[in-house]
């Protein structure tokens, strides 16, 4: 695992408890060569009407603050 991936996983660990409180979670799918973090929303986050807000205002903000090298966070489906 490279250093960038480790940093993103650490950032996800910061927000995970808040997602878990609502029955949801997020998992890192990959960090691309273009410094994009691809994530998958799971649990209640997957179908939640607020998932875009959670993705942009919570997950992406947390990752980009902790890992400035990440240019964007993209949600992927199964």
C-alpha positions in Angstrom: 0.0 0.0 0.0 1.4 3.4 -0.9 1.7 6.4 1.3 -1.1 8.3 -0.4 -3.5 5.4 0.0 -2.6 5.1 3.7 -3.3 8.8 4.2 -6.7 8.5 2.5 -7.6 5.5 4.7 -6.6 7.4 7.8 -8.9 10.3 6.7 -11.8 7.9 6.1 -11.2 6.5 9.6 -11.9 10.1 10.9 -15.4 10.3 9.3 -16.4 6.6 9.6 -17.8 6.9 13.2 -20.3 9.6 12.0 -21.4 7.5 9.1 -21.7 4.4 11.3 -23.9 6.3 13.7 -26.5 6.5 10.9 -26.0 2.9 9.8 -23.8 3.7 6.8 -20.1 3.5 5.9 -17.7 4.3 3.1 -14.9 2.2 1.7 -11.9 3.2 -0.4 -12.0 1.5 -3.8 -8.8 3.0 -5.2 -6.6 6.1 -5.4 -5.9 6.7 -9.1 -2.7 7.9 -10.7 -4.5 11.2 -11.2 -4.9 11.5 -7.4 -8.6 10.8 -7.4 -10.0 8.9 -4.5 -12.7 6.5 -5.6 -15.0 5.5 -2.7 -18.1 3.3 -2.3 -20.9 4.3 0.0 -22.4 1.3 1.8 -25.2 0.6 4.3 -27.8 3.3 4.7 -25.5 5.8 3.0 -25.9 4.0 -0.3 -29.6 4.8 -0.7 -29.8 7.9 1.5 -31.3 11.0 -0.2 -28.5 13.0 1.4 -25.7 10.9 0.0 -24.4 13.7 -2.3 -24.2 16.1 0.6 -22.5 13.5 2.7 -20.0 12.7 -0.1 -19.1 16.4 -0.9 -19.6 18.1 2.5 -18.4 15.3 4.7 -16.2 12.6 3.0 -14.5 14.7 0.3 -13.9 17.7 2.7 -12.4 15.4 5.3 -10.2 13.6 2.8 -9.0 16.7 1.0 -8.3 18.5 4.2 -6.2 15.6 5.5 -4.6 14.7 2.1 -4.2 17.9 0.0 -2.7 15.8 -2.8 -6.2 14.3 -3.6 -7.8 16.3 -6.3 -11.3 14.9 -6.1 -13.4 12.2 -4.4 -15.6 10.2 -6.7 -18.4 7.8 -5.6 -18.6 4.6 -7.5 -21.4 2.0 -7.6 -20.9 -1.7 -7.3 
